[in-house]
Amino acid sequence: MESLDFKGRWDIIKGRIKEEHPDLTDEDLSYEEGKEEDVYGRFQQRFGKSREEIQDWFNKLDKR
């Protein structure tokens, strides 16, 4: 997901992530413009997946 896309779609993706993982905190789901790498890093740490796997997951959630 490109930065511009990420910025515009994060609230939708975040809601879908929260549906699948209600245990995630607001801090886990926080996003600051221009800091997409922080989001990917948090999810990589939390789920033990690669950046590409997280990015694919976000893209799938965005297309639902």
N, C-alpha and C positions, 0 to 999 in steps of 0.2 A: 504494500500500500504506500503510495507516494505521500510526501509530507502534506501537500495541499489537501489531498483526499482524506488523509488521516485527521487533519484538523476539522474538516467539515463533517465527518461521519462519526467521530469518536463517541458522541453521546448515544447514538443508536447502538454502536458496537458494545459500548460499556453496559448498556441495559441488557443486551443479550448475554454478555459474559456473566453479569450478576444473576440472571435466570439460571444459568448452568452451574454457577459456583457462588451460592449465596454467602459462603463463608469469607469471601474476599472483602477486605476493608476498603473504605473510601481512599485511604492512602495507596493501596494496591492499584486502584482504578484511576488515580489522579493523572492528569495530563496538562502539561504546560506547553504552549506553542513553541515549536523549535526544539523540544526535548523529547522527541519520539524515541530516541535511543534509551532514555531512562525507562520508558514504559516497556520496551522490549526486554531490557535487562531485568526489570522486576519480574516479568512473567517467565523469563528464562530461568531465573533463580527459583521461583515459586513452583514451577512445573517440571524443571529439569529437561527442558526441550531446547532445541537450537533456535536461533533467531528466525531462520527460514520456516521452521515448523510453526512458530508463534505467528509469523507474518501470514502464512497460509491459513491458519485458524482464524485470524482477524478478517481476512478476505472472505472466507466462507461465511462467517457471521454477518458480514456486511451484505452478502448476497441473499441471505435468507428472506 
